[in-house]
Amino acid sequence: MNSKLNLIAAAFISVLCSSNTILAQSMGISSEAITPDPSSILEMRTTDKGILIPRMTTVERDAITAAATGLMIYNNETNQYNFYNGSAWVFWGSAAYLSATSGETLSTISTADVVISDMTKTALEAGTYSVLFNGQVSIPAADYTTGFSTADAAADLNLIYTDIMAIPVTGTHALTFGSGETLLPGVYNVAGAASIAGTLTLDGNNEINPLFIIRANAGAFNTAASVDVILTNGATSENVFWIADGAIGLGAGTKISGTLFSNGAAVAGGSSIVNGRLLTKLGAISFGQGALTVPTGNSIIDFRSLSNFIIFTSSGGVANTGASVYNGDIGTGGGAITGFQTATVNGTIFESGSTTVVTPVNHMATFSLYKNDVLIPYSSRTRTHLNNPSDISLQSLSAVGVGDTIDVRWKIDEQPSDGIEISVLNRILTLIKVGN
């Protein structure tokens, strides 16, 4: 029987090696007579033998000239079947996967991406992999506690005034501004009480950080009713300053931008809108009904502990009238704060003395996939404590080489808070080979 099979095999090899063309429907090789399946050009049947295809090294394989698409060899270096797909030699075998799991709770306070220590896998086979991560993250609610002293703020107010007054004068101006006037950047001295009537335009002249300082060095600063101060061409409220040696008074319906700094009292009439600050070294401040908003940009002046304040007096009371809206902090170094029951204050009111401020913080945790220390694009996801604890799921597709390392990294955002850390538990990292 074996002799017959060997003769048939020898005949088959002889046919394969022949340069002549053989026309046939199908060919069968077996130890007994068979009828080959009509869908196959060649069918072999046996229960005790196999078939050997060419075996070679990677170098020998790569030396094959003009390999045909579908050509197949056995790589005896990697112990894998290789076939040529028309452009490259690729591995032919069963799907490969790698997985790491852990239920241990880990925590971090890092604000830069760090590896979750047990979520790392190294590829043993090259190919295209689906990278999957799932876990639970816990982000506790947090607070940020700070202290504030109105005495320190009063000292800062003196330093702010000194800084403003130290800026050299660039020009002088008549006592009255406005009535359709356009003013270019500069530091203007006014030899007496200053005032604004009608409309005044502060034109930044498209300069970088244009500065406007108007100093009433020997008197008060007042605006008529319905005055409108307009900022154009780069002028910003954080770099506009109105300085009065005396009191400051804003007429009803005044619209003005900038820091108004008085050495006496400060009063804003009804319906006034101020995009800036009301500050005084000595005297009471009265505002309303109206709106006052702290500037959001960076000023050339360091406002120190008063950077978020819209109203502060070193010595005097602070009074509100009506349903005013305040966007910023309010405080006094010595005096009563009254009338704010009807107001909307989007900030903190500081009575004279020392205060502890507790601010809620909404921390965020970010998880990302990395390959060989490089972020896999678009793989990052973020969670907050508002949905806590929560699941985190990452997925990506990545071309991976032998020895490439895939890992999961995490971090917490950089908001200051009182000793917060985030935790992760019940996690799985899985790499599934989906292509060569």
Secondary structure, DSSP 4 states (H G I P E B T S, - for coil): -HHHHHHHHHHHHHHHH-SS----S-EEEESS-----TT-SEEEE-SS------EE-HHHHHT-TTPPTT-EEEETTTTEEEEE-SSSEEEESS--EEEEEE---EEE--SS-EEEEEEEEE-SS-EEEEEEEEEEEE---EEEEEEEEHHHHHHHHHHHHHHHHTSPP-EE--SEEESSEEE-SEEEEESS-EEEESEEEEE-TT-SS--EEEEETTS-EEE-TT-EEEEETT--GGGEEEEESS-EEE-TT-EEEEEEEESS-EEE-TTEEEEEEEEESSS-EEEESEEEE---SPPSS--GGGTTEEEEESSS-EEEESS-EEESEEEESSS-EE-GGGSEESS-EE-SSEEEEEEEE--EEEEEEEETTEEPTT--EEEEGGG-SEEEEEEEEEEE-TT-EEEEEEEE-----SS--EEEEEEEEEEEEEE-
